[in-house]
Amino acid sequence: MPNQLKQSPCELCASRKHSLFSDLSEQHICSISDSKNSISHKKGQILYYEGTKPLGIFCIKSGVVKVYKTASNGKEQIIHLAKSGDFLGYTALLSEENYTNSATIIEEATICFIPRDAFLNTLFANTPFFKRITKALSHELGVMEEKLTDSTQKSIRERLAYILLQLSHSFGVEGDNSRKIDLILSREEIAGLVGTATESVIRLLSEFKKDEMIELEGKKIIIKDPKGLARLSDFYA
């Protein structure tokens, strides 16, 4: 079960500078802080389910959350991986619709829940914040359009190369002439990100290793040739 934590003020939160709350006035950030609840979640716990009604939004203080849809055959299509500073659930809240996806903790996380009224009151009282949320929604739409295009025009091999580069950028740790993806993802989860079968991901990772573009360290992946992956992900350009 999730564990409620001692509440720390939003104005002292390190992840705030990476979030949409970064430029809120002291008055508004204190209002949000007074309304929120900080909860500790373990790996595998569900944050919310597709089809349920949003009662507020989630702001990730630490940890990683996968946002995904489940197909009729039970397979997961991962939409994105959310990390420190990211908001979740505000799209459904603003559209006054049920969640169109589900969210599950994949790396132990501390997440703040902000009730609907506290979020909306701040949104409508602060024009710059309203503009930032609108910009974020527009960006999400653009990302989804790009993913749709990639899924129809790029091969599985190209999409996997691109996903590895994205993971390296978001979760990478620099090493000697390499960059380790410091996040444990199962092969099924990587397949869910790419939008393919697990067997295809296993085979292609072995090929990438053989071609010395990556190295495997247990479930973690080390990027050895980012330029090679970049060329591969862009239709071999």
N, C-alpha and C positions, 0 to 999 in steps of 0.2 A: 504494500500500500504506500502511496505518496506520504511524505512526512512534511507537515507544516513547520516552517523555520521561524526563528526570531526575525521580525521585520526590520530591515535596514533601510534607511531613507534613500530614495531614488537619486537624490542629488549627490550621494557619495558612491553610487554604483559605477564600477570601472567600465562595465559594458555599455553604459548610457551613451558614451561618446561615439559608439559604433551604431547606435540605434536612431530611429526617427524622432526620439525624444531629445536628441543632443542639444537642440537650440531652444527648447522650451524655457519660458520665463520662470523665475523662482516661484511665483504664485501658482502657475499651472503644474509645475513638476511637484510641488508640495501637495497639491490637490490629488494628483495621481498617486503619490506616495502614500497618502492617508487612506486611500481606497483599496490598494492592492493587497494581495496575499502572495508570499513567497513560499514555494513548495519544492521539496527535494524529490526527484524521481530516479528510480533505478532503471538500468537497461532492460528493455522489453516491456515496460509499462506503457499503456495507451494514454495519450493526452486527450484525444477526442476521436469519435467515430464518424465516418461518412453517414450523412442522413440525419444527424442529430442537430438540435437547434443551438446556435451560439449564444452564450450568455455574457460574453465579454471577449477580450483578446488576450493572447499570451505573448509575453516578452521573455526571450531566452537570456538569462543571466550568465549561464555557463552550460556546457554540454552540447550534444548534437541530437537533432530530431529529424527523422525521415518523414516526409509528407508524401502520401501515395494513394493510388486508387487500386482497388482489387477487382480483377476481371471475373467473369462468370465461371471461369475454370479454376479460380482460386489464386492465380498468379498476380503478383504485385507489380504495378508500373510505378516506379518512384518518380515523383514530379521534381522534387529537389531535396537537398539536405540543408536544414536550417541550423545556424550556429549562433554564438554569442552576439547579442544585439539585434537579432532578427525578430520581427513580429509574425505571429501566426493567428489566423482566424479572422482578421479584420475584413477580408474580402466578403466572406459570408455575412458578417455582422452588418456591413454597410449596405449590402444588397437585400438585407432582410430575408435571407434564404437559409436553408439548412446547409451544413458543411457538404461540400462536393468531394471531399477527400478525407482521409484519416491521417493521424499523426502518432508516431510511436518513438519512444526514446531509444536511441541506439548507442549513446554514450552518456553515462550518469550525468544528470542535468539538474540545475536549479532554475526554476521557471516562475515568473511572476504572472499572476492572473489579475487582470484589470477589468472590473465589471463594466458592463455596457454603458451605463449612464455616465460614469466617470470619464470613460474614453470619449464618448460623443459630446459631452459638455465641453471638454477641452478642445476637441476638434472644431466645433462650431464657434468657439470663443476666440480662436487663435488662427488668423488668416494664414500666416507663414506655415503653420503646422498643417492646415488644411491643404495647402499647395504641395507640401512634401508628401502627404498621403496620396494625393491625386497623381503626383509624379511617380510614386512607387507602384501604384496600380497600373499606370500606363506602361511602366517598365516590365512588369510581370506579364502583361499582355504581349509585349514584343518578344519576350523570352519564349513564351508558349508558341507563338507563331514561328519562331526560329526552330524550335524543337520539332514542330509539325513538319516543317520543310525538310529538316535533316532526316526525319524518320522515313520520308518518301524518296529522298534523293541520294542519301549517303548509304554506303554499305555498312554492315555490322562492324567490320574491321575499322572503318573510318570513324564510326560513332564511338567505339571503344577507345580508340586513340584520343579522341576529343575529351571523353569523360575522364580519362586518366590525367590529362593535362588540367582539367578543371579541378579535380580532386587535389592535385599537386599544388595548384594555386591557392586553394582555400584551406588545405590542411597539411601542406608540405613543411618539412623541416630540412634545412640545408645540411648536406654532408660533404664529403670530399668528392667533388666532381659528380655529385648526384643529389637527388631530393627525395626523401622518404615521405610517403603519404602516411601521416601519423594518425590514422583512423582505421579501426578494424571493421572491415565490411566482409560479409560472407560472399561467396561467389554468386549466390542467388540474389543478393542485394545489388551487386555490380550488374548482374544481368537485368535486374529491375530498373536500374538507371539507364542502361543502354537500350532496353526494350527488345530483348532477345532471350533465347533459351540458355540455361545455365551451362549446358554442355558446350555451346558455342563460345562462351566466355572463357571456360577452362582451356579449350583448344587454342584460342587466340592468345591468351596470356602466355601459354607455352611457346607459341610462335614468336611473340614479342621478346620473350626471354632468349630464345635461340638466336634472334636477330640482334641481341645485345642492346635493345632499347629499354628494357626493364630488368630488375632483379627481384626475386621473390624471397621474402623473409617471413616464413610462416604465412599468416593471412595478410601481412602488410606488403605493400608494393613500393619498390624503390625505382624512381625514374632516372635512368642513366643517359638517355639520349632524347631530351625534350624537343630538339630541333627535328629529329627523325619522326617523332610522334606528331609534331606540328605539320610537317609535310604530308604525312599520311592522312591526318584528319581533314586536310583541305584538298581532297581529291588528287593527292600526289603532286600538288602544285609546287 
